[in-house]
Amino acid sequence: MDPRVALIRDFSRTFAVGTAKVETKQCGFAFLEGLLRGGVGLEYGELTPLRLVHRYKLVGVPEPRMLELLAAHVEKEWNVCRYFGPAENDVFCFNVDNNRKSASAVAVPEVDVAVRALERYLRDVGCEPLVVASGRGHHVWCRLSGPVENARLYHFLLPMAARALASVRSAGYDHTHIKINLYPDVRLKNVVSLRLFGSQHAKTGMFSHILGPAGLLDEEASWDHFAHFVEKRAISAATFDDACRSVARLLEQG
């Protein structure tokens, strides 16, 4: 097995079983027949001629076929997006995006301020983040040593996101120029997905570089950083308990 696929498989261990979304410029009956081989089902297909990126939500994907999808993902044939587990997960993510009405597809300074703030706040409570470029923003991931109930994760995520937005305002920017979506979101189950690390964006052609202290890492360094994160940076149950208590104290203080 490609070691990159093994890393992504381990990172994805609590995501919804047998469910994925493929984003690609490929379409047509011959392509779809190949995509659905091995007993894979299609929940929906979304063809978007203006944006030239098509989306296919796959269900009932056997594990060997999922590994094949991931292999194509790291080989940059398409993007694989995964859905969070409906009850509990061992990863969570802040999806920080440009929300400007004009030039919505480019990076804006408000995104950088929010992401750097999230990095500080998470590290302050012992949660080491992984920041991945997503196109018009960044995904800020954390990984736990074991699964945690989604409601508890969301209760931790929400005030952290609010603090990041406050930091944008404090820096003199308009916080409405960005949006922060939270994963997992207890209000949504098996509806929204996130693109996994290690791909080339199906629309822009850009690799999902990891953000380091001095800027985006190159592709090789990004993979090395991701490997270290998956293998060494899982947050222990005790540390996450402490982090939740720290957030609760902040809320009490207003």
Number of C-alpha atoms within 10 A of each C-alpha: 8 10 10 18 20 15 18 20 16 11 20 19 15 19 22 19 19 17 23 25 24 22 23 20 17 16 16 7 8 9 10 14 10 10 19 15 11 13 12 19 16 17 12 12 16 11 16 11 9 6 9 13 20 18 20 20 19 20 19 17 21 14 12 9 18 21 18 12 22 26 21 16 25 21 15 18 19 23 28 29 20 22 23 29 21 18 16 20 23 23 26 24 24 23 21 26 27 24 22 15 8 8 11 15 15 13 18 18 13 26 25 16 18 28 28 17 20 24 18 16 19 17 13 12 17 15 22 21 23 21 26 25 19 24 20 16 25 27 29 25 18 21 22 20 14 14 17 17 15 22 15 12 24 19 15 19 21 16 15 19 23 13 15 24 26 16 20 23 16 12 13 9 15 14 19 13 17 21 20 23 16 19 23 28 20 17 8 11 15 15 8 14 19 18 20 20 25 26 22 20 21 21 16 10 11 13 21 26 26 26 21 15 7 6 9 16 18 14 14 10 14 21 19 13 16 24 18 13 18 17 11 9 18 19 20 15 14 10 14 19 12 14 19 18 14 15 19 15 11 12 10 8 7 6
